[in-house]
């Protein structure tokens, strides 16, 4: 819901002529994680998808307001 509100506000600003704010630094690109980064993530208890969440989604017992 919050993202939808931000999107509609941004579209309104763009439609009104707002050209944005110039980036002050060089910026960076964050690509896909490497295998080593994924291993470290999992070693610290992280999970991209948890089996219990997938089961809840399939069975219709998950809150879809994420």
PDB file of N, H, CA, C and O in Angstrom:
ATOM      1  N   UNK A   1       0.829  -1.193   0.000  1.00  0.00           N
ATOM      2  CA  UNK A   1       0.000   0.000   0.000  1.00  0.00           C
ATOM      3  C   UNK A   1       0.869   1.250   0.000  1.00  0.00           C
ATOM      4  O   UNK A   1       0.606   2.217  -0.716  1.00  0.00           O
ATOM      5  N   UNK A   2       1.911   1.201   0.825  1.00  0.00           N
ATOM      6  H   UNK A   2       2.124   0.415   1.406  1.00  0.00           H
ATOM      7  CA  UNK A   2       2.795   2.364   0.897  1.00  0.00           C
ATOM      8  C   UNK A   2       3.483   2.597  -0.447  1.00  0.00           C
ATOM      9  O   UNK A   2       3.606   3.735  -0.901  1.00  0.00           O
ATOM     10  N   UNK A   3       3.924   1.520  -1.074  1.00  0.00           N
ATOM     11  H   UNK A   3       3.823   0.596  -0.705  1.00  0.00           H
ATOM     12  CA  UNK A   3       4.573   1.639  -2.374  1.00  0.00           C
ATOM     13  C   UNK A   3       3.642   2.209  -3.429  1.00  0.00           C
ATOM     14  O   UNK A   3       4.059   3.012  -4.262  1.00  0.00           O
ATOM     15  N   UNK A   4       2.377   1.792  -3.395  1.00  0.00           N
ATOM     16  H   UNK A   4       2.038   1.139  -2.717  1.00  0.00           H
ATOM     17  CA  UNK A   4       1.403   2.313  -4.351  1.00  0.00           C
ATOM     18  C   UNK A   4       1.194   3.807  -4.146  1.00  0.00           C
ATOM     19  O   UNK A   4       1.066   4.560  -5.112  1.00  0.00           O
ATOM     20  N   UNK A   5       1.159   4.234  -2.889  1.00  0.00           N
ATOM     21  H   UNK A   5       1.262   3.622  -2.105  1.00  0.00           H
ATOM     22  CA  UNK A   5       1.017   5.664  -2.604  1.00  0.00           C
ATOM     23  C   UNK A   5       2.211   6.460  -3.094  1.00  0.00           C
ATOM     24  O   UNK A   5       2.059   7.546  -3.653  1.00  0.00           O
ATOM     25  N   UNK A   6       3.411   5.909  -2.878  1.00  0.00           N
ATOM     26  H   UNK A   6       3.534   5.027  -2.423  1.00  0.00           H
ATOM     27  CA  UNK A   6       4.617   6.589  -3.357  1.00  0.00           C
ATOM     28  C   UNK A   6       4.640   6.666  -4.882  1.00  0.00           C
ATOM     29  O   UNK A   6       5.045   7.674  -5.462  1.00  0.00           O
ATOM     30  N   UNK A   7       4.196   5.581  -5.519  1.00  0.00           N
ATOM     31  H   UNK A   7       3.867   4.762  -5.048  1.00  0.00           H
ATOM     32  CA  UNK A   7       4.175   5.546  -6.979  1.00  0.00           C
ATOM     33  C   UNK A   7       3.220   6.590  -7.544  1.00  0.00           C
ATOM     34  O   UNK A   7       3.582   7.321  -8.466  1.00  0.00           O
ATOM     35  N   UNK A   8       2.023   6.667  -7.011  1.00  0.00           N
ATOM     36  H   UNK A   8       1.730   6.073  -6.262  1.00  0.00           H
ATOM     37  CA  UNK A   8       1.068   7.646  -7.534  1.00  0.00           C
ATOM     38  C   UNK A   8       1.533   9.076  -7.268  1.00  0.00           C
ATOM     39  O   UNK A   8       1.311   9.958  -8.097  1.00  0.00           O
ATOM     40  N   UNK A   9       2.176   9.316  -6.121  1.00  0.00           N
ATOM     41  H   UNK A   9       2.356   8.600  -5.448  1.00  0.00           H
ATOM     42  CA  UNK A   9       2.710  10.654  -5.845  1.00  0.00           C
ATOM     43  C   UNK A   9       3.819  10.994  -6.827  1.00  0.00           C
ATOM     44  O   UNK A   9       3.899  12.122  -7.313  1.00  0.00           O
ATOM     45  N   UNK A  10       4.676  10.020  -7.119  1.00  0.00           N
ATOM     46  H   UNK A  10       4.611   9.104  -6.724  1.00  0.00           H
ATOM     47  CA  UNK A  10       5.780  10.251  -8.059  1.00  0.00           C
ATOM     48  C   UNK A  10       5.266  10.515  -9.468  1.00  0.00           C
ATOM     49  O   UNK A  10       5.760  11.404 -10.162  1.00  0.00           O
ATOM     50  N   UNK A  11       4.284   9.744  -9.879  1.00  0.00           N
ATOM     51  H   UNK A  11       3.883   9.022  -9.315  1.00  0.00           H
ATOM     52  CA  UNK A  11       3.711   9.943 -11.216  1.00  0.00           C
ATOM     53  C   UNK A  11       3.118  11.344 -11.317  1.00  0.00           C
ATOM     54  O   UNK A  11       3.283  12.022 -12.331  1.00  0.00           O
ATOM     55  N   UNK A  12       2.431  11.773 -10.270  1.00  0.00           N
ATOM     56  H   UNK A  12       2.297  11.223  -9.446  1.00  0.00           H
ATOM     57  CA  UNK A  12       1.874  13.126 -10.261  1.00  0.00           C
ATOM     58  C   UNK A  12       2.950  14.195 -10.358  1.00  0.00           C
ATOM     59  O   UNK A  12       2.776  15.194 -11.056  1.00  0.00           O
ATOM     60  N   UNK A  13       4.058  13.990  -9.664  1.00  0.00           N
ATOM     61  H   UNK A  13       4.200  13.179  -9.097  1.00  0.00           H
ATOM     62  CA  UNK A  13       5.157  14.969  -9.722  1.00  0.00           C
ATOM     63  C   UNK A  13       5.778  15.004 -11.118  1.00  0.00           C
ATOM     64  O   UNK A  13       6.073  16.077 -11.646  1.00  0.00           O
ATOM     65  N   UNK A  14       5.973  13.840 -11.704  1.00  0.00           N
ATOM     66  H   UNK A  14       5.734  12.969 -11.275  1.00  0.00           H
ATOM     67  CA  UNK A  14       6.547  13.779 -13.058  1.00  0.00           C
ATOM     68  C   UNK A  14       5.599  14.428 -14.053  1.00  0.00           C
ATOM     69  O   UNK A  14       6.032  15.200 -14.909  1.00  0.00           O
ATOM     70  N   UNK A  15       4.317  14.126 -13.950  1.00  0.00           N
ATOM     71  H   UNK A  15       3.966  13.499 -13.254  1.00  0.00           H
ATOM     72  CA  UNK A  15       3.327  14.725 -14.847  1.00  0.00           C
ATOM     73  C   UNK A  15       3.284  16.240 -14.689  1.00  0.00           C
ATOM     74  O   UNK A  15       2.967  16.960 -15.637  1.00  0.00           O
ATOM     75  N   UNK A  16       3.603  16.723 -13.486  1.00  0.00           N
ATOM     76  H   UNK A  16       3.860  16.139 -12.717  1.00  0.00           H
ATOM     77  CA  UNK A  16       3.630  18.162 -13.241  1.00  0.00           C
ATOM     78  C   UNK A  16       4.914  18.844 -13.678  1.00  0.00           C
ATOM     79  O   UNK A  16       5.066  20.054 -13.510  1.00  0.00           O
ATOM     80  N   UNK A  17       5.848  18.067 -14.244  1.00  0.00           N
ATOM     81  H   UNK A  17       5.725  17.084 -14.380  1.00  0.00           H
ATOM     82  CA  UNK A  17       7.070  18.658 -14.772  1.00  0.00           C
ATOM     83  C   UNK A  17       8.310  18.500 -13.913  1.00  0.00           C
ATOM     84  O   UNK A  17       9.377  18.979 -14.296  1.00  0.00           O
ATOM     85  N   UNK A  18       8.208  17.842 -12.760  1.00  0.00           N
ATOM     86  H   UNK A  18       7.341  17.453 -12.448  1.00  0.00           H
ATOM     87  CA  UNK A  18       9.370  17.654 -11.898  1.00  0.00           C
ATOM     88  C   UNK A  18      10.385  16.768 -12.600  1.00  0.00           C
ATOM     89  O   UNK A  18      10.065  15.650 -13.001  1.00  0.00           O
ATOM     90  N   UNK A  19      11.602  17.260 -12.749  1.00  0.00           N
ATOM     91  H   UNK A  19      11.863  18.168 -12.423  1.00  0.00           H
ATOM     92  CA  UNK A  19      12.634  16.534 -13.488  1.00  0.00           C
ATOM     93  C   UNK A  19      13.525  15.695 -12.580  1.00  0.00           C
ATOM     94  O   UNK A  19      14.431  15.023 -13.072  1.00  0.00           O
ATOM     95  N   UNK A  20      13.294  15.714 -11.281  1.00  0.00           N
ATOM     96  H   UNK A  20      12.557  16.260 -10.882  1.00  0.00           H
ATOM     97  CA  UNK A  20      14.120  14.913 -10.383  1.00  0.00           C
ATOM     98  C   UNK A  20      15.236  15.726  -9.763  1.00  0.00           C
ATOM     99  O   UNK A  20      15.342  16.933  -9.983  1.00  0.00           O
ATOM    100  N   UNK A  21      16.054  15.060  -8.996  1.00  0.00           N
ATOM    101  H   UNK A  21      15.968  14.080  -8.817  1.00  0.00           H
ATOM    102  CA  UNK A  21      17.182  15.676  -8.320  1.00  0.00           C
ATOM    103  C   UNK A  21      18.454  15.017  -8.822  1.00  0.00           C
ATOM    104  O   UNK A  21      18.552  13.790  -8.815  1.00  0.00           O
ATOM    105  N   UNK A  22      19.433  15.804  -9.258  1.00  0.00           N
ATOM    106  H   UNK A  22      19.353  16.801  -9.263  1.00  0.00           H
ATOM    107  CA  UNK A  22      20.666  15.199  -9.760  1.00  0.00           C
ATOM    108  C   UNK A  22      21.368  14.377  -8.671  1.00  0.00           C
ATOM    109  O   UNK A  22      21.354  14.732  -7.492  1.00  0.00           O
ATOM    110  N   UNK A  23      21.966  13.296  -9.091  1.00  0.00           N
ATOM    111  H   UNK A  23      21.978  13.007 -10.048  1.00  0.00           H
ATOM    112  CA  UNK A  23      22.723  12.456  -8.173  1.00  0.00           C
ATOM    113  C   UNK A  23      24.020  13.162  -7.824  1.00  0.00           C
ATOM    114  O   UNK A  23      24.705  13.671  -8.712  1.00  0.00           O
ATOM    115  N   UNK A  24      24.369  13.201  -6.536  1.00  0.00           N
ATOM    116  H   UNK A  24      23.813  12.787  -5.815  1.00  0.00           H
ATOM    117  CA  UNK A  24      25.555  13.949  -6.118  1.00  0.00           C
ATOM    118  C   UNK A  24      26.840  13.144  -6.206  1.00  0.00           C
ATOM    119  O   UNK A  24      27.911  13.730  -6.363  1.00  0.00           O
ATOM    120  N   UNK A  25      26.772  11.838  -6.111  1.00  0.00           N
ATOM    121  H   UNK A  25      25.902  11.363  -5.983  1.00  0.00           H
ATOM    122  CA  UNK A  25      27.974  11.014  -6.158  1.00  0.00           C
ATOM    123  C   UNK A  25      28.011  10.158  -7.402  1.00  0.00           C
ATOM    124  O   UNK A  25      27.153  10.254  -8.279  1.00  0.00           O
ATOM    125  N   UNK A  26      29.024   9.322  -7.455  1.00  0.00           N
ATOM    126  H   UNK A  26      29.721   9.244  -6.742  1.00  0.00           H
ATOM    127  CA  UNK A  26      29.199   8.449  -8.610  1.00  0.00           C
ATOM    128  C   UNK A  26      28.167   7.330  -8.642  1.00  0.00           C
ATOM    129  O   UNK A  26      27.864   6.793  -9.707  1.00  0.00           O
ATOM    130  N   UNK A  27      27.626   6.977  -7.482  1.00  0.00           N
ATOM    131  H   UNK A  27      27.871   7.413  -6.616  1.00  0.00           H
ATOM    132  CA  UNK A  27      26.646   5.898  -7.428  1.00  0.00           C
ATOM    133  C   UNK A  27      27.317   4.547  -7.536  1.00  0.00           C
ATOM    134  O   UNK A  27      28.529   4.455  -7.729  1.00  0.00           O
ATOM    135  N   UNK A  28      26.528   3.510  -7.410  1.00  0.00           N
ATOM    136  H   UNK A  28      25.543   3.585  -7.253  1.00  0.00           H
ATOM    137  CA  UNK A  28      27.060   2.156  -7.530  1.00  0.00           C
ATOM    138  C   UNK A  28      25.962   1.236  -8.036  1.00  0.00           C
ATOM    139  O   UNK A  28      24.772   1.536  -7.932  1.00  0.00           O
ATOM    140  N   UNK A  29      26.384   0.133  -8.575  1.00  0.00           N
ATOM    141  H   UNK A  29      27.350  -0.110  -8.659  1.00  0.00           H
ATOM    142  CA  UNK A  29      25.442  -0.856  -9.081  1.00  0.00           C
ATOM    143  C   UNK A  29      25.563  -2.096  -8.223  1.00  0.00           C
ATOM    144  O   UNK A  29      26.653  -2.650  -8.086  1.00  0.00           O
ATOM    145  N   UNK A  30      24.473  -2.535  -7.650  1.00  0.00           N
ATOM    146  H   UNK A  30      23.587  -2.085  -7.761  1.00  0.00           H
ATOM    147  CA  UNK A  30      24.459  -3.752  -6.852  1.00  0.00           C
ATOM    148  C   UNK A  30      23.847  -4.858  -7.688  1.00  0.00           C
ATOM    149  O   UNK A  30      22.627  -4.921  -7.843  1.00  0.00           O
ATOM    150  N   UNK A  31      24.680  -5.727  -8.225  1.00  0.00           N
ATOM    151  H   UNK A  31      25.671  -5.676  -8.099  1.00  0.00           H
ATOM    152  CA  UNK A  31      24.207  -6.819  -9.067  1.00  0.00           C
ATOM    153  C   UNK A  31      23.701  -7.985  -8.235  1.00  0.00           C
ATOM    154  O   UNK A  31      23.460  -7.848  -7.036  1.00  0.00           O
ATOM    155  N   UNK A  32      23.543  -9.122  -8.877  1.00  0.00           N
ATOM    156  H   UNK A  32      23.739  -9.234  -9.851  1.00  0.00           H
ATOM    157  CA  UNK A  32      23.108 -10.331  -8.185  1.00  0.00           C
ATOM    158  C   UNK A  32      24.178 -10.753  -7.200  1.00  0.00           C
ATOM    159  O   UNK A  32      25.362 -10.541  -7.460  1.00  0.00           O
ATOM    160  N   UNK A  33      23.801 -11.346  -6.074  1.00  0.00           N
ATOM    161  H   UNK A  33      22.839 -11.518  -5.862  1.00  0.00           H
ATOM    162  CA  UNK A  33      24.804 -11.812  -5.114  1.00  0.00           C
ATOM    163  C   UNK A  33      25.619 -12.967  -5.687  1.00  0.00           C
ATOM    164  O   UNK A  33      25.119 -13.774  -6.470  1.00  0.00           O
ATOM    165  N   UNK A  34      26.867 -13.024  -5.285  1.00  0.00           N
ATOM    166  H   UNK A  34      27.273 -12.367  -4.649  1.00  0.00           H
ATOM    167  CA  UNK A  34      27.732 -14.127  -5.711  1.00  0.00           C
ATOM    168  C   UNK A  34      27.383 -15.367  -4.893  1.00  0.00           C
ATOM    169  O   UNK A  34      26.649 -15.290  -3.908  1.00  0.00           O
ATOM    170  N   UNK A  35      27.915 -16.499  -5.312  1.00  0.00           N
ATOM    171  H   UNK A  35      28.512 -16.561  -6.113  1.00  0.00           H
ATOM    172  CA  UNK A  35      27.687 -17.735  -4.550  1.00  0.00           C
ATOM    173  C   UNK A  35      28.238 -17.600  -3.135  1.00  0.00           C
ATOM    174  O   UNK A  35      27.617 -18.056  -2.176  1.00  0.00           O
ATOM    175  N   UNK A  36      29.404 -16.973  -3.008  1.00  0.00           N
ATOM    176  H   UNK A  36      29.909 -16.601  -3.787  1.00  0.00           H
ATOM    177  CA  UNK A  36      30.010 -16.788  -1.684  1.00  0.00           C
ATOM    178  C   UNK A  36      29.123 -15.903  -0.804  1.00  0.00           C
ATOM    179  O   UNK A  36      28.982 -16.172   0.389  1.00  0.00           O
ATOM    180  N   UNK A  37      28.530 -14.863  -1.367  1.00  0.00           N
ATOM    181  H   UNK A  37      28.645 -14.644  -2.336  1.00  0.00           H
ATOM    182  CA  UNK A  37      27.641 -13.986  -0.598  1.00  0.00           C
ATOM    183  C   UNK A  37      26.377 -14.732  -0.157  1.00  0.00           C
ATOM    184  O   UNK A  37      25.902 -14.548   0.964  1.00  0.00           O
ATOM    185  N   UNK A  38      25.840 -15.570  -1.040  1.00  0.00           N
ATOM    186  H   UNK A  38      26.226 -15.719  -1.951  1.00  0.00           H
ATOM    187  CA  UNK A  38      24.660 -16.366  -0.677  1.00  0.00           C
ATOM    188  C   UNK A  38      24.992 -17.370   0.424  1.00  0.00           C
ATOM    189  O   UNK A  38      24.195 -17.573   1.340  1.00  0.00           O
ATOM    190  N   UNK A  39      26.181 -18.008   0.338  1.00  0.00           N
ATOM    191  H   UNK A  39      26.828 -17.844  -0.406  1.00  0.00           H
ATOM    192  CA  UNK A  39      26.588 -18.948   1.386  1.00  0.00           C
ATOM    193  C   UNK A  39      26.708 -18.234   2.727  1.00  0.00           C
ATOM    194  O   UNK A  39      26.249 -18.750   3.746  1.00  0.00           O
ATOM    195  N   UNK A  40      27.321 -17.049   2.734  1.00  0.00           N
ATOM    196  H   UNK A  40      27.694 -16.630   1.906  1.00  0.00           H
ATOM    197  CA  UNK A  40      27.475 -16.283   3.973  1.00  0.00           C
ATOM    198  C   UNK A  40      26.104 -15.880   4.515  1.00  0.00           C
ATOM    199  O   UNK A  40      25.877 -15.924   5.724  1.00  0.00           O
ATOM    200  N   UNK A  41      25.198 -15.489   3.633  1.00  0.00           N
ATOM    201  H   UNK A  41      25.382 -15.453   2.651  1.00  0.00           H
ATOM    202  CA  UNK A  41      23.839 -15.107   4.030  1.00  0.00           C
ATOM    203  C   UNK A  41      23.146 -16.269   4.719  1.00  0.00           C
ATOM    204  O   UNK A  41      22.550 -16.106   5.783  1.00  0.00           O
ATOM    205  N   UNK A  42      23.228 -17.460   4.098  1.00  0.00           N
ATOM    206  H   UNK A  42      23.712 -17.593   3.234  1.00  0.00           H
ATOM    207  CA  UNK A  42      22.595 -18.651   4.672  1.00  0.00           C
ATOM    208  C   UNK A  42      23.272 -19.057   5.981  1.00  0.00           C
ATOM    209  O   UNK A  42      22.604 -19.508   6.912  1.00  0.00           O
ATOM    210  N   UNK A  43      24.593 -18.898   6.055  1.00  0.00           N
ATOM    211  H   UNK A  43      25.136 -18.532   5.299  1.00  0.00           H
ATOM    212  CA  UNK A  43      25.331 -19.255   7.269  1.00  0.00           C
ATOM    213  C   UNK A  43      24.896 -18.410   8.459  1.00  0.00           C
ATOM    214  O   UNK A  43      25.023 -18.836   9.607  1.00  0.00           O
ATOM    215  N   UNK A  44      24.385 -17.220   8.187  1.00  0.00           N
ATOM    216  H   UNK A  44      24.282 -16.875   7.254  1.00  0.00           H
ATOM    217  CA  UNK A  44      23.915 -16.336   9.249  1.00  0.00           C
ATOM    218  C   UNK A  44      22.399 -16.452   9.466  1.00  0.00           C
ATOM    219  O   UNK A  44      21.791 -15.601  10.116  1.00  0.00           O
ATOM    220  N   UNK A  45      21.800 -17.513   8.914  1.00  0.00           N
ATOM    221  H   UNK A  45      22.294 -18.204   8.386  1.00  0.00           H
ATOM    222  CA  UNK A  45      20.376 -17.765   9.151  1.00  0.00           C
ATOM    223  C   UNK A  45      19.441 -17.146   8.128  1.00  0.00           C
ATOM    224  O   UNK A  45      18.223 -17.233   8.284  1.00  0.00           O
ATOM    225  N   UNK A  46      19.972 -16.527   7.095  1.00  0.00           N
ATOM    226  H   UNK A  46      20.961 -16.456   6.968  1.00  0.00           H
ATOM    227  CA  UNK A  46      19.124 -15.899   6.084  1.00  0.00           C
ATOM    228  C   UNK A  46      18.514 -16.925   5.139  1.00  0.00           C
ATOM    229  O   UNK A  46      19.066 -18.006   4.935  1.00  0.00           O
ATOM    230  N   UNK A  47      17.381 -16.575   4.573  1.00  0.00           N
ATOM    231  H   UNK A  47      16.932 -15.697   4.739  1.00  0.00           H
ATOM    232  CA  UNK A  47      16.710 -17.449   3.614  1.00  0.00           C
ATOM    233  C   UNK A  47      15.983 -16.587   2.600  1.00  0.00           C
ATOM    234  O   UNK A  47      15.266 -15.658   2.974  1.00  0.00           O
ATOM    235  N   UNK A  48      16.158 -16.883   1.326  1.00  0.00           N
ATOM    236  H   UNK A  48      16.740 -17.637   1.022  1.00  0.00           H
ATOM    237  CA  UNK A  48      15.453 -16.149   0.280  1.00  0.00           C
ATOM    238  C   UNK A  48      13.984 -16.559   0.250  1.00  0.00           C
ATOM    239  O   UNK A  48      13.098 -15.726   0.061  1.00  0.00           O
ATOM    240  N   UNK A  49      13.745 -17.834   0.435  1.00  0.00           N
ATOM    241  H   UNK A  49      14.465 -18.510   0.588  1.00  0.00           H
ATOM    242  CA  UNK A  49      12.380 -18.370   0.496  1.00  0.00           C
ATOM    243  C   UNK A  49      12.370 -19.414   1.598  1.00  0.00           C
ATOM    244  O   UNK A  49      13.228 -20.296   1.643  1.00  0.00           O
ATOM    245  N   UNK A  50      11.404 -19.307   2.472  1.00  0.00           N
ATOM    246  H   UNK A  50      10.708 -18.591   2.436  1.00  0.00           H
ATOM    247  CA  UNK A  50      11.256 -20.327   3.514  1.00  0.00           C
ATOM    248  C   UNK A  50      10.164 -21.288   3.086  1.00  0.00           C
ATOM    249  O   UNK A  50       9.127 -20.868   2.573  1.00  0.00           O
ATOM    250  N   UNK A  51      10.389 -22.556   3.291  1.00  0.00           N
ATOM    251  H   UNK A  51      11.231 -22.898   3.708  1.00  0.00           H
ATOM    252  CA  UNK A  51       9.437 -23.581   2.885  1.00  0.00           C
ATOM    253  C   UNK A  51       8.069 -23.347   3.531  1.00  0.00           C
ATOM    254  O   UNK A  51       7.038 -23.546   2.889  1.00  0.00           O
ATOM    255  N   UNK A  52       8.059 -22.930   4.784  1.00  0.00           N
ATOM    256  H   UNK A  52       8.897 -22.769   5.306  1.00  0.00           H
ATOM    257  CA  UNK A  52       6.782 -22.702   5.480  1.00  0.00           C
ATOM    258  C   UNK A  52       6.007 -21.563   4.810  1.00  0.00           C
ATOM    259  O   UNK A  52       4.783 -21.638   4.704  1.00  0.00           O
ATOM    260  N   UNK A  53       6.693 -20.518   4.358  1.00  0.00           N
ATOM    261  H   UNK A  53       7.687 -20.458   4.444  1.00  0.00           H
ATOM    262  CA  UNK A  53       6.012 -19.417   3.681  1.00  0.00           C
ATOM    263  C   UNK A  53       5.442 -19.868   2.340  1.00  0.00           C
ATOM    264  O   UNK A  53       4.329 -19.491   1.973  1.00  0.00           O
ATOM    265  N   UNK A  54       6.208 -20.674   1.613  1.00  0.00           N
ATOM    266  H   UNK A  54       7.112 -20.980   1.912  1.00  0.00           H
ATOM    267  CA  UNK A  54       5.725 -21.198   0.335  1.00  0.00           C
ATOM    268  C   UNK A  54       4.492 -22.071   0.551  1.00  0.00           C
ATOM    269  O   UNK A  54       3.523 -21.980  -0.203  1.00  0.00           O
ATOM    270  N   UNK A  55       4.529 -22.915   1.580  1.00  0.00           N
ATOM    271  H   UNK A  55       5.316 -22.989   2.192  1.00  0.00           H
ATOM    272  CA  UNK A  55       3.382 -23.778   1.871  1.00  0.00           C
ATOM    273  C   UNK A  55       2.157 -22.949   2.228  1.00  0.00           C
ATOM    274  O   UNK A  55       1.049 -23.258   1.789  1.00  0.00           O
ATOM    275  N   UNK A  56       2.348 -21.895   3.025  1.00  0.00           N
ATOM    276  H   UNK A  56       3.248 -21.644   3.381  1.00  0.00           H
ATOM    277  CA  UNK A  56       1.219 -21.029   3.388  1.00  0.00           C
ATOM    278  C   UNK A  56       0.658 -20.318   2.163  1.00  0.00           C
ATOM    279  O   UNK A  56      -0.558 -20.183   2.026  1.00  0.00           O
ATOM    280  N   UNK A  57       1.532 -19.864   1.276  1.00  0.00           N
ATOM    281  H   UNK A  57       2.520 -19.973   1.387  1.00  0.00           H
ATOM    282  CA  UNK A  57       1.085 -19.181   0.069  1.00  0.00           C
ATOM    283  C   UNK A  57       0.251 -20.118  -0.808  1.00  0.00           C
ATOM    284  O   UNK A  57      -0.822 -19.749  -1.286  1.00  0.00           O
ATOM    285  N   UNK A  58       0.753 -21.313  -1.008  1.00  0.00           N
ATOM    286  H   UNK A  58       1.625 -21.612  -0.619  1.00  0.00           H
ATOM    287  CA  UNK A  58       0.059 -22.287  -1.848  1.00  0.00           C
ATOM    288  C   UNK A  58      -1.291 -22.670  -1.239  1.00  0.00           C
ATOM    289  O   UNK A  58      -2.268 -22.858  -1.963  1.00  0.00           O
ATOM    290  N   UNK A  59      -1.345 -22.784   0.082  1.00  0.00           N
ATOM    291  H   UNK A  59      -0.551 -22.631   0.670  1.00  0.00           H
ATOM    292  CA  UNK A  59      -2.586 -23.191   0.729  1.00  0.00           C
ATOM    293  C   UNK A  59      -3.541 -22.020   0.962  1.00  0.00           C
ATOM    294  O   UNK A  59      -4.665 -22.217   1.425  1.00  0.00           O
ATOM    295  N   UNK A  60      -3.094 -20.794   0.640  1.00  0.00           N
ATOM    296  H   UNK A  60      -2.181 -20.634   0.264  1.00  0.00           H
ATOM    297  CA  UNK A  60      -3.945 -19.630   0.810  1.00  0.00           C
ATOM    298  C   UNK A  60      -3.992 -19.105   2.228  1.00  0.00           C
ATOM    299  O   UNK A  60      -4.876 -18.317   2.564  1.00  0.00           O
ATOM    300  N   UNK A  61      -3.055 -19.526   3.072  1.00  0.00           N
ATOM    301  H   UNK A  61      -2.336 -20.166   2.799  1.00  0.00           H
ATOM    302  CA  UNK A  61      -3.064 -19.091   4.473  1.00  0.00           C
ATOM    303  C   UNK A  61      -1.995 -18.060   4.784  1.00  0.00           C
ATOM    304  O   UNK A  61      -1.508 -17.999   5.913  1.00  0.00           O
ATOM    305  N   UNK A  62      -1.626 -17.259   3.815  1.00  0.00           N
ATOM    306  H   UNK A  62      -2.021 -17.308   2.898  1.00  0.00           H
ATOM    307  CA  UNK A  62      -0.615 -16.233   4.048  1.00  0.00           C
ATOM    308  C   UNK A  62      -1.232 -14.847   3.862  1.00  0.00           C
ATOM    309  O   UNK A  62      -2.107 -14.656   3.017  1.00  0.00           O
ATOM    310  N   UNK A  63      -0.779 -13.907   4.639  1.00  0.00           N
ATOM    311  H   UNK A  63      -0.068 -14.062   5.326  1.00  0.00           H
ATOM    312  CA  UNK A  63      -1.255 -12.531   4.523  1.00  0.00           C
ATOM    313  C   UNK A  63      -0.719 -11.944   3.224  1.00  0.00           C
ATOM    314  O   UNK A  63       0.495 -11.832   3.051  1.00  0.00           O
ATOM    315  N   UNK A  64      -1.593 -11.575   2.325  1.00  0.00           N
ATOM    316  H   UNK A  64      -2.579 -11.665   2.466  1.00  0.00           H
ATOM    317  CA  UNK A  64      -1.169 -11.073   1.024  1.00  0.00           C
ATOM    318  C   UNK A  64      -0.979  -9.562   1.038  1.00  0.00           C
ATOM    319  O   UNK A  64      -0.898  -8.953  -0.029  1.00  0.00           O
ATOM    320  N   UNK A  65      -0.905  -8.939   2.210  1.00  0.00           N
ATOM    321  H   UNK A  65      -0.970  -9.434   3.077  1.00  0.00           H
ATOM    322  CA  UNK A  65      -0.699  -7.505   2.313  1.00  0.00           C
ATOM    323  C   UNK A  65       0.763  -7.134   2.436  1.00  0.00           C
ATOM    324  O   UNK A  65       1.075  -6.069   2.968  1.00  0.00           O
ATOM    325  N   UNK A  66       1.673  -7.975   1.962  1.00  0.00           N
ATOM    326  H   UNK A  66       1.420  -8.840   1.530  1.00  0.00           H
ATOM    327  CA  UNK A  66       3.092  -7.720   2.062  1.00  0.00           C
ATOM    328  C   UNK A  66       3.448  -6.708   1.083  1.00  0.00           C
ATOM    329  O   UNK A  66       4.615  -6.329   0.985  1.00  0.00           O
TER     330      UNK A  66
END
